[in-house]
Amino acid sequence: MAIKLEQGLQKEAVASIQRYLRDNFDAEAGSLQAESLLHFFLEEVGPLVYNAAIHDAQEQLQSRVAELDIDCHEEPFGYWTKNTKRR
């Protein structure tokens, strides 16, 4: 699954890459260069991050499902216990 950014987010990412290169490496990069670098990282490293996020979400969901019986458990035959206070 290819990772694609919305156009506005891509422009912000390109500007951020340009600033990072300028501030940390004293290197100027044009929009095309920064966009190419962004595309490379999204294609090459992006899947690692994406897969890790999916794994984390899956663990969270499995943990919640494992506790479902605790969260949603209702004791049977509780009518008499609840209603003995009326007598």
Residue pairs with C-beta under 8 A, 6 or more apart in sequence:
1 50
2 42
2 43
3 42
3 43
3 46
3 47
3 50
4 42
5 13
5 42
10 35
10 38
13 38
14 31
14 34
14 35
14 38
15 34
17 29
17 34
17 37
17 38
18 28
18 29
18 31
18 34
21 27
21 28
21 29
21 34
22 28
22 29
29 37
